[in-house]
Amino acid sequence: MKVVVQRVKEASCTVDAKITGKIEQGYMLLVGFSHEDNEETAMKVATKISKLRIFEDADEKMNLSIFDVNGSILSISQFTLLADIKKGNRPSFVNAMQPDRAKELYLYFNRCLEELGLHVETGIFGADMKIALINDGPVTILVDSGEL
């Protein structure tokens, strides 16, 4: 499982000219699953993200969590995070989880975040989404379940 965590001032997702998710300060997450991922992986990654301290305190040190700043999450499914570009120039997505199972795990991951006390907005799994955000910092962290 790979998640790109972007600290944002605001972020939104639009599908067919309709906003499906919108947040102010918080994280915009791009979430991708591999064949090896499961519910345990999703909970482990959700817990890690909830505990990240990447917001600045009064001394301008990254020391505050998303809870400390009353932040929210915009979670976007993103299978292209599992792209393999080792051979040639056209990415292969053989490492990405099959869509039906990935959707189940994506929904479960978002529920995990909510159960941890976070407000979560989302895109629409598999849709052509237009994402807008104001990156704060910019601060961007890659969370890879294989490294936790």
C-alpha positions as CSV (number, residue, x, y, z in Angstrom):
1,M,0.0,0.0,0.0
2,K,1.3,3.4,-0.9
3,V,-0.2,6.7,0.2
4,V,1.0,10.1,-0.8
5,V,0.3,12.5,2.1
6,Q,0.1,16.2,1.1
7,R,-0.3,18.8,3.8
8,V,-2.8,21.3,2.3
9,K,-4.5,24.6,3.1
10,E,-7.5,23.3,1.1
11,A,-8.3,20.6,-1.4
12,S,-11.3,19.4,-3.4
13,C,-12.4,16.7,-5.8
14,T,-14.8,17.3,-8.7
15,V,-16.4,14.6,-10.8
16,D,-18.7,15.5,-13.7
17,A,-18.7,19.2,-12.6
18,K,-19.9,18.2,-9.1
19,I,-17.7,18.5,-6.0
20,T,-17.6,15.1,-4.3
21,G,-15.2,16.1,-1.5
22,K,-13.8,19.3,-0.1
23,I,-11.7,20.2,2.9
24,E,-9.9,23.1,4.4
25,Q,-6.6,22.5,6.3
26,G,-5.5,18.9,6.5
27,Y,-4.2,16.1,4.3
28,M,-4.9,15.3,0.7
29,L,-4.2,11.6,0.4
30,L,-3.5,9.6,-2.8
31,V,-4.1,6.0,-2.0
32,G,-3.0,2.9,-3.9
33,F,-3.2,-0.8,-3.1
34,S,-1.0,-3.7,-4.2
35,H,-1.9,-7.4,-4.3
36,E,-0.4,-8.0,-0.9
37,D,-2.5,-5.5,1.0
38,N,-5.4,-6.3,3.3
39,E,-7.4,-4.9,6.2
40,E,-4.5,-5.1,8.6
41,T,-2.3,-3.1,6.2
42,A,-5.0,-0.5,5.7
43,M,-5.5,0.0,9.5
44,K,-1.7,0.1,10.1
45,V,-1.3,2.8,7.4
46,A,-4.3,4.8,8.7
47,T,-2.9,4.7,12.2
48,K,0.5,5.9,11.0
49,I,-1.1,8.8,9.0
50,S,-3.2,9.8,12.0
51,K,-0.1,10.1,14.2
52,L,2.1,12.0,11.7
53,R,3.3,15.3,13.2
54,I,3.8,17.5,10.1
55,F,2.1,20.7,11.0
56,E,4.1,23.6,12.3
57,D,4.0,24.6,16.0
58,A,4.6,28.2,17.3
59,D,8.3,27.7,16.8
60,E,7.8,26.7,13.1
61,K,8.8,23.1,13.8
62,M,6.8,20.2,12.3
63,N,5.5,19.0,15.6
64,L,1.7,19.1,15.4
65,S,-0.7,16.3,14.3
66,I,-3.8,16.7,12.2
67,F,-5.8,16.5,15.4
68,D,-3.8,19.4,16.9
69,V,-4.9,21.6,14.0
70,N,-8.4,20.3,13.7
71,G,-7.6,19.2,10.2
72,S,-9.6,17.0,7.8
73,I,-8.7,14.5,5.1
74,L,-9.5,14.3,1.4
75,S,-8.9,10.7,0.3
76,I,-8.5,9.9,-3.4
77,S,-8.0,6.4,-4.8
78,Q,-4.9,6.3,-7.0
79,F,-3.9,3.0,-8.5
80,T,-1.2,4.6,-10.6
81,L,1.0,4.8,-7.5
82,L,1.7,1.1,-8.1
83,A,3.0,1.8,-11.7
84,D,6.0,-0.2,-12.7
85,I,8.2,1.7,-15.2
86,K,11.3,-0.5,-15.1
87,K,10.9,-1.7,-18.7
88,G,10.1,0.8,-21.5
89,N,8.2,4.0,-21.2
90,R,4.6,2.8,-20.8
91,P,3.8,2.0,-17.2
92,S,2.6,-1.4,-16.2
93,F,0.0,-1.8,-13.5
94,V,0.3,-5.5,-12.8
95,N,1.3,-4.7,-9.2
96,A,-2.0,-2.8,-8.5
97,M,-4.8,-4.6,-6.8
98,Q,-7.8,-5.6,-8.9
99,P,-10.4,-2.9,-8.9
100,D,-13.2,-4.7,-7.0
101,R,-11.0,-5.7,-4.1
102,A,-9.2,-2.3,-4.2
103,K,-12.5,-0.5,-3.8
104,E,-13.4,-2.6,-0.8
105,L,-10.1,-1.9,0.8
106,Y,-10.2,1.8,-0.1
107,L,-13.6,2.2,1.6
108,Y,-12.3,0.2,4.6
109,F,-9.2,2.5,4.8
110,N,-11.4,5.6,4.9
111,R,-13.6,4.0,7.7
112,C,-10.4,3.3,9.6
113,L,-9.4,7.0,9.4
114,E,-12.9,8.0,10.6
115,E,-12.8,5.5,13.5
116,L,-9.5,7.1,14.5
117,G,-11.5,10.3,14.9
118,L,-10.7,12.1,11.6
119,H,-13.2,13.8,9.2
120,V,-12.8,12.2,5.8
121,E,-14.1,13.5,2.4
122,T,-13.5,11.4,-0.7
123,G,-13.5,11.2,-4.4
124,I,-15.3,8.5,-6.4
125,F,-13.4,5.3,-6.8
126,G,-12.6,4.7,-10.5
127,A,-14.0,8.0,-11.7
128,D,-12.3,10.6,-13.8
129,M,-11.5,13.0,-10.9
130,K,-10.3,16.6,-11.1
131,I,-8.3,17.4,-8.0
132,A,-7.6,21.0,-6.8
133,L,-5.4,21.8,-3.9
134,I,-3.2,24.4,-2.3
135,N,-0.2,22.5,-1.0
136,D,1.0,23.9,2.4
137,G,4.8,24.1,2.6
138,P,4.9,22.2,0.3
139,V,5.0,19.2,2.6
140,T,4.6,15.8,0.8
141,I,5.3,12.4,2.5
142,L,5.2,9.0,0.9
143,V,3.9,6.3,3.3
144,D,4.7,2.8,2.0
145,S,3.3,-0.1,4.0
146,G,6.4,-2.2,3.2
147,E,8.5,0.3,5.2
148,L,6.3,0.3,8.4
